[in-house]
Amino acid sequence: MLLVKKMNDGKDGMKVLWLTNILFPEPCRMLGLPEPVLGGWMYAGAQELMKAVPDLKLAAAMFYPGNGLRRLDGESMTYYLIPAPADMNAYRKELEPFFREARHAFGPDVVHIHGSEYPHSLAWVNACGAGNTAVSIQGLSSVCAGFYLGGISRRELVKSVTLRDLMRRDTLFAQQRRMKARGRYERELFSKVGHVIGRTAWDRAHAWAMNPEARYHFLHPTLREPFYRSEWDAGACEKHTIFLSQSHYPLKGLHRVAEALPLVLRHYPDARVHVAGPDILSVPAWRRNGYAHYLGKLMERLGVRDRFHWLGRLSAEQMCSQFRKAHVFVCPSMIENESNSLGEAQMVGTPCIAAYAGGMMDSISHGETGFLYRFEDAELLAMQVCRLFGDMDLCRHVSSRGRRAALARHDRSANAEQLRRIYRDIAGDAANGTDGREGGRKEDSPCSC
């Protein structure tokens, strides 16, 4: 379906076009496709933005499993569906004509690219230019690639390579190389844009390092709706349970939790760990990847394999249920920006522990809204878990203050209003011909305190 006619401006308000690699729930329902588990916070943010700015015209360009560019008119958003490339890790020049056509059809005042980790974001800028365009940071491939192997020695990882890894050419080393390649495209993207939207001191520092001339805009994310109405109860949680939200590659740090667990079991023999996502250890050996092989051997050696239980893919409601059940939530990533799972756990009020890494240190005030530890220090992680297991008054203290801080940080109305101001600033810079690189306000400078 060709989209060659630009929409009539008429008397409508500002027009904003998003680019995202997540297909939102509404077009999924319209196409009869399963709704995604990931990225729900972006859809929640879109809904809140349209509530706050009723005259805003919002559209989203996103990928779908079909042929040709399609336009769908939802209840309050327009969707431009672009054929998904077979390999999101590679730069796909064939996407550029689709991007140009979608941009011409909608005629946005502002383009908001959600995420810099994949090359399609650079393809958009190369196809459509960087004028009136902002990139919001989720993770940073160019930085995270250096932490991908999670501190595990190369010797151990070589020993853990499986037949599946070799047949698919998908060892952990190959995965790291692909992330590094994406990081090179990411750096090129940042060198070209004039506006960056971020949320932590960590992403601000790296945005500044890649492009000191770009204008930085601060914005906390709006989270999925169920987390605003769920609340942890010390009396109802399952005592001595630890909940983790991810586990499928080394950067996420599950092996550090496995190393800490024997120390926890010494004091709390009934302790157990629940992990969101598919059970990577239950697949047949010939299908197991290198990290799963390493984890299995590590857990068997430590005698903790039976203490880990995988829960499968969880919806937002199911995640809320697990946060309420857990005694403690742990985010053990070696690097992370502002973990959405950590934010969701704090919103519910689950007592939280996180590695002192990336942007997570902005989310936790140590001893008040949660606890921090160095990623490699399994002993300190174990002690913090035991401290919370043994002191329900401390759990209530951390829960109350963490929830209060998260509710303020992820306030839906405040965040929607802030995003509206950011869009006005970007559109104003475009109208003035500055595009964020000069003439920006001092308070938005990456170097300001």
C-alpha positions in Angstrom: 0.0 0.0 0.0 1.6 3.3 -1.1 1.4 6.3 1.1 2.2 9.2 -1.1 -0.1 11.9 0.1 1.0 14.0 3.1 -1.7 14.4 5.8 -3.4 17.8 5.8 -2.3 20.0 8.7 -5.5 21.9 9.0 -6.0 23.3 12.5 -4.5 20.3 14.3 -1.9 20.6 17.0 1.7 19.3 16.9 2.4 16.1 15.0 4.9 13.7 16.4 6.1 10.5 14.8 7.7 7.7 16.8 10.0 5.1 15.5 10.1 1.8 17.6 11.0 -1.8 17.0 8.2 -3.0 19.2 4.7 -3.6 17.6 2.2 -2.0 20.0 -0.8 -3.9 21.4 -3.4 -2.0 19.4 -2.0 -2.9 15.9 -1.4 -6.4 17.2 -5.1 -6.7 17.9 -6.0 -5.2 14.6 -3.8 -7.7 12.8 -4.7 -10.7 14.9 -1.1 -11.0 16.2 0.0 -11.9 19.8 0.7 -8.9 21.9 4.3 -8.4 22.8 5.6 -8.9 26.4 8.4 -6.3 26.0 8.0 -2.6 25.4 4.7 -2.1 27.1 6.0 1.0 28.9 6.3 2.8 25.6 2.6 2.2 24.7 1.7 3.3 28.3 3.7 6.5 27.7 1.9 7.2 24.4 -1.5 6.8 26.0 -0.6 9.2 28.9 0.9 11.7 26.4 -2.3 11.8 24.4 -4.3 12.3 27.6 -2.1 15.2 28.6 -2.1 16.8 25.1 -5.5 16.2 23.5 -4.7 18.1 20.3 -1.5 16.2 19.7 -1.4 14.0 16.6 0.7 10.9 17.4 1.8 8.3 14.9 4.3 5.4 15.2 6.4 3.7 12.6 7.1 0.1 13.6 8.0 -3.3 12.2 5.5 -6.1 11.4 5.7 -9.5 9.9 4.2 -8.6 6.5 5.0 -7.3 3.1 4.9 -3.6 2.0 4.2 -0.5 3.9 0.8 -0.4 5.6 -1.1 2.3 7.4 -3.5 1.5 10.2 -5.7 4.1 12.0 -6.1 3.2 15.6 -8.4 4.7 18.1 -6.1 7.7 18.8 -2.9 6.8 16.9 -1.8 6.2 13.4 0.5 3.3 12.7 2.9 2.9 9.8 3.9 -0.7 9.6 7.2 -1.5 7.9 8.2 -5.0 6.8 10.5 -6.4 9.5 14.0 -7.2 8.3 15.2 -10.8 8.8 18.2 -9.5 10.8 17.8 -6.5 13.1 21.5 -6.6 13.9 22.6 -5.6 10.4 22.2 -2.2 8.6 19.3 -2.7 6.1 19.4 -0.1 3.4 16.2 -1.4 2.0 14.4 0.1 5.0 15.2 3.7 3.9 12.5 4.1 1.2 9.9 2.9 3.7 11.1 5.4 6.2 11.0 8.3 3.7 7.5 7.3 2.6 6.2 7.1 6.2 7.7 10.5 7.1 6.3 12.1 4.0 2.9 10.7 4.5 2.6 11.9 8.1 4.6 15.2 7.9 5.7 15.3 11.6 6.8 18.4 13.5 9.0 16.1 15.6 10.4 12.6 15.1 11.2 10.6 18.3 13.4 7.5 17.7 13.0 5.1 20.7 16.3 3.4 21.2 19.7 3.6 19.7 20.8 0.0 20.0 19.8 -1.3 16.6 20.9 0.0 13.1 17.4 0.8 11.9 17.6 4.0 14.0 20.7 5.2 12.0 18.9 4.1 8.8 16.0 6.5 9.6 18.4 9.4 10.1 20.3 8.5 6.9 17.1 8.3 5.0 15.2 11.3 6.5 17.8 13.5 8.0 18.3 14.5 11.7 16.3 17.7 11.6 13.6 18.0 14.3 14.6 14.5 15.5 15.5 13.1 19.0 16.8 9.8 20.0 15.8 8.5 23.4 18.3 6.2 25.1 17.1 2.8 26.4 20.4 0.8 26.6 23.6 1.6 24.8 25.1 -1.2 22.7 28.3 0.6 22.3 28.9 0.5 26.0 27.1 -2.7 27.0 29.1 -4.8 24.5 32.2 -4.4 26.7 30.3 -6.0 29.6 28.4 -8.6 27.6 30.3 -11.6 29.0 29.4 -10.8 32.6 32.9 -11.0 34.0 33.2 -14.8 33.2 36.7 -15.7 32.2 37.4 -16.5 28.6 38.7 -19.9 29.5 35.4 -20.8 31.2 33.4 -19.6 28.3 35.5 -21.5 25.7 34.9 -24.6 27.8 31.2 -23.9 27.7 30.8 -23.7 23.9 28.1 -26.1 22.8 27.3 -28.0 19.6 24.3 -25.7 19.2 26.6 -22.6 19.4 29.0 -24.0 16.7 26.2 -25.1 14.3 24.5 -21.7 14.6 27.7 -19.7 14.7 26.2 -18.2 17.8 28.8 -18.5 20.6 28.8 -15.9 23.4 31.8 -14.3 21.6 29.9 -14.1 18.4 27.0 -12.4 20.2 29.4 -9.9 21.7 30.8 -9.2 18.3 27.4 -8.5 16.9 26.6 -6.1 19.8 29.9 -4.3 19.2 29.0 -4.0 15.5 25.6 -2.5 16.5 27.6 -0.1 18.8 29.5 1.3 15.8 26.2 2.2 14.1 25.0 3.7 17.4 28.0 5.9 17.7 27.4 7.2 14.1 23.8 7.8 15.0 24.7 10.0 18.0 27.2 11.9 15.9 24.4 13.0 13.6 21.5 13.9 15.9 21.0 17.2 17.7 18.7 16.0 20.5 19.0 13.2 23.0 16.4 12.1 25.5 17.8 10.3 28.5 17.0 9.5 32.2 20.2 8.8 34.2 23.6 10.4 34.9 25.1 7.3 33.2 23.4 7.8 29.9 23.9 11.5 30.0 27.7 11.0 30.4 27.9 8.6 27.5 25.7 10.8 25.3 28.0 13.7 26.0 31.1 11.6 25.3 29.7 10.6 21.9 28.4 14.0 20.9 29.1 17.0 23.2 27.1 19.3 20.9 23.8 17.5 21.1 21.2 18.9 23.5 20.2 16.5 26.3 16.7 16.4 27.6 15.9 14.5 30.8 12.8 12.3 31.0 11.8 9.5 33.4 9.7 6.7 31.7 6.1 6.1 32.4 5.6 2.4 33.3 2.9 -0.1 32.6 -0.5 0.6 34.2 -0.8 -2.4 36.6 2.3 -1.4 38.5 0.7 1.9 39.7 -2.1 0.0 41.5 -0.3 -3.0 43.0 1.4 -2.9 46.4 3.7 -5.3 48.2 2.6 -6.5 51.7 5.2 -7.8 54.1 2.6 -10.1 55.7 1.5 -11.7 52.4 4.9 -12.2 50.6 6.4 -15.7 50.3 9.2 -15.5 52.8 12.8 -16.1 51.7 12.0 -15.9 48.0 14.2 -13.9 45.5 12.7 -12.7 42.2 14.7 -11.9 39.1 13.3 -10.5 35.9 15.9 -11.6 33.3 18.5 -14.3 32.9 19.2 -15.2 29.3 22.8 -13.8 28.8 25.8 -13.2 31.0 25.5 -9.4 31.3 22.3 -9.9 33.3 24.2 -11.5 36.1 22.3 -14.7 37.0 25.6 -16.5 37.7 26.4 -14.0 40.4 23.1 -14.8 42.2 24.0 -18.5 41.9 27.4 -17.8 43.5 25.7 -15.8 46.3 23.0 -18.4 47.1 25.1 -20.9 49.1 25.8 -18.2 51.6 22.1 -17.3 51.8 21.2 -21.0 52.2 23.6 -21.3 55.2 21.3 -18.9 57.1 18.0 -19.5 55.3 17.9 -23.1 54.1 14.5 -22.7 52.5 15.6 -19.8 50.2 14.7 -20.1 46.6 14.9 -18.0 43.4 12.2 -17.3 40.9 13.2 -16.1 37.5 11.0 -14.6 34.8 11.4 -16.0 31.3 11.9 -19.5 29.7 13.9 -22.1 31.6 17.2 -22.1 29.7 18.4 -25.1 31.6 15.6 -27.5 30.9 16.1 -27.7 27.1 17.9 -30.8 25.7 21.7 -30.6 25.9 22.0 -30.4 22.1 19.9 -27.2 22.1 21.5 -25.6 25.1 23.6 -22.5 24.5 27.0 -21.7 26.0 25.7 -19.6 28.9 23.0 -22.1 29.9 25.8 -24.8 29.8 28.0 -22.7 32.0 25.1 -21.9 34.4 24.1 -25.6 34.7 27.6 -26.7 35.6 28.0 -23.8 38.1 24.7 -24.5 39.8 25.5 -28.3 40.0 28.9 -27.6 41.5 27.4 -25.2 44.1 24.5 -27.5 44.8 21.8 -24.9 44.1 20.3 -26.1 40.8 17.0 -27.2 42.5 16.6 -23.7 44.1 16.1 -21.9 40.8 12.6 -21.9 39.2 11.8 -20.3 35.8 8.3 -18.9 35.4 8.1 -18.5 31.6 7.2 -15.2 29.8 5.1 -13.0 32.1 2.5 -10.4 31.3 2.4 -7.1 33.2 -0.2 -8.5 35.6 1.8 -11.7 36.2 4.9 -9.6 36.8 3.0 -7.6 39.4 1.9 -10.9 41.1 5.5 -12.1 41.3 6.7 -8.7 42.7 4.0 -9.0 45.4 4.9 -12.6 46.2 8.7 -12.0 46.4 10.5 -11.2 49.6 13.3 -9.5 47.7 13.8 -8.4 44.1 17.4 -8.5 42.8 18.7 -6.8 39.7 22.2 -8.3 39.3 23.1 -6.8 35.9 26.8 -6.0 35.3 25.6 -2.9 33.4 22.2 -1.4 32.9 20.7 2.0 32.2 17.7 2.6 34.4 16.3 -0.9 34.7 12.5 -0.8 34.0 12.1 -4.0 36.1 13.8 -2.3 39.0 11.4 0.7 38.6 8.4 -1.7 38.4 9.6 -3.5 41.6 10.0 -0.3 43.5 6.6 0.9 42.2 5.0 -2.2 43.7 7.1 -1.7 46.9 9.1 -5.0 46.7 12.4 -4.6 48.7 15.1 -4.1 46.1 18.8 -4.9 45.7 20.7 -3.9 42.6 24.3 -3.9 41.4 26.0 -0.5 41.7 26.3 -0.1 37.9 25.2 2.1 35.1 22.1 4.1 35.9 20.7 1.9 38.6 22.6 3.9 41.2 20.3 6.8 40.4 17.2 4.7 41.3 18.4 3.5 44.7 19.4 5.5 47.8 21.4 2.9 49.6 19.8 1.8 52.8 16.7 4.0 52.2 15.0 2.9 49.0 16.9 -0.3 48.5 20.5 -1.7 48.7 23.4 -1.6 46.3 26.4 -3.8 45.9 29.4 -4.2 43.5 28.5 -6.7 40.7 31.4 -9.0 41.4 30.9 -9.1 45.1 28.7 -12.1 45.6 29.4 -12.1 49.4 28.0 -8.6 49.8 24.9 -9.5 47.7 24.3 -12.5 49.9 24.6 -10.4 53.1 22.1 -7.8 51.8 19.6 -10.6 50.9 20.0 -12.1 54.4 19.7 -8.7 56.0 16.3 -8.2 54.4 15.2 -11.8 55.0 15.9 -11.4 58.7 14.4 -8.0 59.3 10.8 -7.4 58.2 10.8 -3.9 59.7 13.7 -3.0 57.5 11.8 -4.5 54.5 8.8 -2.3 55.3 11.1 0.7 55.6 12.7 0.1 52.2 9.4 -0.8 50.6 7.6 2.3 51.7 10.4 4.7 50.8 11.2 2.9 47.5 7.6 3.0 46.4 7.2 6.7 47.3 10.3 7.5 45.3 9.2 5.4 42.3 5.7 6.9 42.3 7.3 10.4 42.1 9.9 9.3 39.5 7.4 7.6 37.2 4.5 10.1 37.7 2.4 9.7 34.6 1.1 13.2 34.4 4.4 14.9 35.2 6.3 12.7 32.6 3.8 13.4 29.9 4.0 17.2 30.6 7.8 17.0 30.5 7.7 15.1 27.1 5.3 17.8 25.7 7.9 20.4 26.7 10.7 18.5 25.1 8.8 18.2 21.8 8.0 21.9 21.9 11.7 22.7 22.4 12.8 20.4 19.5 10.2 21.9 17.2 11.3 25.4 18.3 14.9 24.6 17.6 14.0 23.2 14.1 12.0 26.3 13.4 14.9 28.5 14.4 17.4 26.4 12.4 19.5 25.5 15.4 18.5 21.8 15.6 19.8 21.6 19.2 23.4 22.1 18.4 23.6 25.8 19.1 21.4 28.2 20.9 20.1 25.6 23.4 19.2 26.6 26.9 22.1 26.3 29.4 20.1 24.0 31.7 19.8 21.4 28.9 23.6 21.3 28.3 25.1 18.0 29.0 27.8 19.7 31.0 25.5 21.6 33.4 25.3 20.5 37.0 
